[in-house]
Amino acid sequence: MEQFLTAKDVMKTWQIEKETLNRWIEGKLFPKPLTPKGKRRRWKPDVVQEWIAERESQIAMEERQLQIAHPPPLVTGSREHKEQKRKIKEFEARQQQASERLDAHRRKRPLNKHNHGQTD
């Protein structure tokens, strides 16, 4: 005879309450139970194991995506850290030059018919 997991088995394994299990099932976060001939809810162990494997795979994928989106900080003094600092300094220098050019442009008097761009 095939062995099935009961709701109590599932709740004990994951240390959850009945309400939580019900929410998981209703929200399709946990496999739908079998209810043979109106008996209590049961799950095939292989279905639950498959769910666990899928969930672990999903968690691992989410963790990889987080690492890509938010890479760990670079070790101070490493080649990568030095390269990153160099790029930041270059970017800041370009920003400063652009800001200075904009300020110089704003200080110039606008051209008009009388001064032809000449300043006093």
N, C-alpha and C positions, 0 to 999 in steps of 0.2 A: 504494500500500500504506500502511495506517495505521501511524503511528509510536507506539511504546509506550515508557514509561519502565521501565528495569530497576531491580532492587534496588540495583545500584551507583549508578545515577543518583540514586535517592532518598537513599541513605546519603551521597553526596557533597554533595548539595544541603543537607541538614540537618546535615551533619557528625556523623553518628551511626554507631554500630557495628551489625553485623548482629544482635546480640542485642537491642539496643534496638528496632530495626525489628520484630523478631519479637514482642517484648513489646507494642509498639504495636498490631500486627495482632491478636494474641491478645486483648488488652484492648479491642478495638474502638475504639482511639484513632486508627487510620489505616485508610483504605479497604482492603478485602479485595482481594488481587491476583487477576488473571486467570492461569490456567495452561492456555493453549491446548494441547491434545493432549499433555499431560504435559511441556510445555516449562517453562522457568524462569519465575519470577514476573514478571508485567508489569502495568503500570498504564496506563490511558488518561490522557493529560495533562489532559483536561477534568475527569475524576473527581478527580484530585489538586488541580486548581485550585479546584474546588467545595469540596473539603475545606478548603483554605487559607482560602477566603472565609468558610466557616462558623466555622472556628477563630478568625479575626480578629474576626468579629462577636461570638463568645462572649467573647473576651478584652475587647473594648470594653465589653460589657454588665457583665462582672464589675468592670471598673474604675469604671464609673458607679455600681454598687452600693456599692463601697468609698467613693467620694466622698460618697455620701449618708450612709452609716453613720459615716464619719469625715471630716467637712468640714474643709477646710484652716483653719488658725488665722486669726482675724481680724486685720487690720492695726491696730496700736495707734493710737488717735486717730481711727479711722474712726467714722462714725455708728453702724454695726452694733456695733462694739466698745464704744462708750459705752453703747448700749442694753443689750447683754449684761451689762456691769458693773453698770448700774442694776438690772437684774432680779436679779442675784446678790445685791446689797446688800439689796434688798427681801426676798428669800427668807431671807437670813441674819437680818435684823431680825425677821421673823415667827418664825423658829426660836428666836431669843433670847427673844422675848415668851412663846412657848409654854413654853419651858424655865423661865422665871421664874414663870409661873402654876403650873406643875407643882410647882416647889420650894415656893411659898407654900402650895399645897394640902397638900403633905406635912408642912409645919411645923405646920399646924393640928392641934389635938388632936381625936381622934375624938369624936363626940357620944356621950354616954351619959346614963343617967337622972339623974346627980347634977350635971353641970356645964352641961347644955343648950347645949354649944358654946362656953361662955365660957372664956376663958383666964385664967391667974393674973396 
